[in-house]
Amino acid sequence: MSDKSYRWEMVEAGAPMEKVDFDPFSPGDGEVVVKIAGCGVCHTDLGYYYDSVQTNHELSNE
């Protein structure tokens, strides 16, 4: 597994996503690290990103 990890973050509706590097954490006792080969995106998230569909919460990085 690579020591470099990254994620794509949406910073505002309609703006290009930003690639952000981050340090993966070390697993604790009874935990594992899972390598993700692909993922899906929620339809509501796409509506927010492309069409500024209103949600119950403001955009957050948490």
C-alpha positions in Angstrom: 0.0 0.0 0.0 1.2 3.5 -0.8 2.3 5.8 1.9 0.7 8.7 0.0 -3.1 9.1 0.3 -5.4 11.7 -1.1 -9.0 12.7 -1.2 -11.1 14.9 -3.5 -13.0 17.7 -1.6 -15.9 19.7 -2.8 -15.2 23.3 -1.6 -18.4 24.9 -3.0 -21.3 23.9 -5.3 -20.3 24.1 -8.9 -16.6 24.7 -8.2 -13.9 22.2 -9.3 -13.1 19.6 -6.6 -9.7 19.9 -5.0 -7.3 17.0 -4.6 -6.0 17.1 -1.0 -3.1 14.9 0.3 -3.5 13.6 3.9 -1.7 11.2 6.2 -3.5 7.9 6.7 -3.8 6.8 10.3 -2.4 3.6 11.7 -5.0 1.0 12.7 -5.5 0.3 16.3 -6.0 -3.1 18.0 -8.7 -5.1 16.2 -8.8 -2.6 13.3 -7.7 -3.0 9.6 -6.8 -0.6 6.8 -9.0 -1.2 3.7 -7.7 -0.2 0.2 -10.7 1.2 -1.7 -10.6 0.5 -5.5 -13.7 2.6 -6.3 -16.7 4.3 -4.8 -20.0 5.8 -5.7 -21.5 9.2 -5.2 -24.9 9.8 -3.6 -27.4 11.3 -6.1 -28.2 14.1 -3.6 -24.5 15.0 -3.5 -24.5 15.3 -7.3 -27.6 17.5 -7.2 -25.9 19.7 -4.7 -22.6 19.9 -6.6 -24.1 20.5 -10.1 -27.4 22.3 -9.4 -26.9 23.8 -5.9 -29.8 21.6 -4.6 -30.5 22.8 -1.0 -29.7 20.5 1.8 -30.4 20.6 5.6 -26.7 21.3 6.4 -24.1 23.7 5.2 -21.0 22.4 3.4 -18.5 21.2 5.9 -15.0 19.6 5.9 -15.8 17.5 8.9 
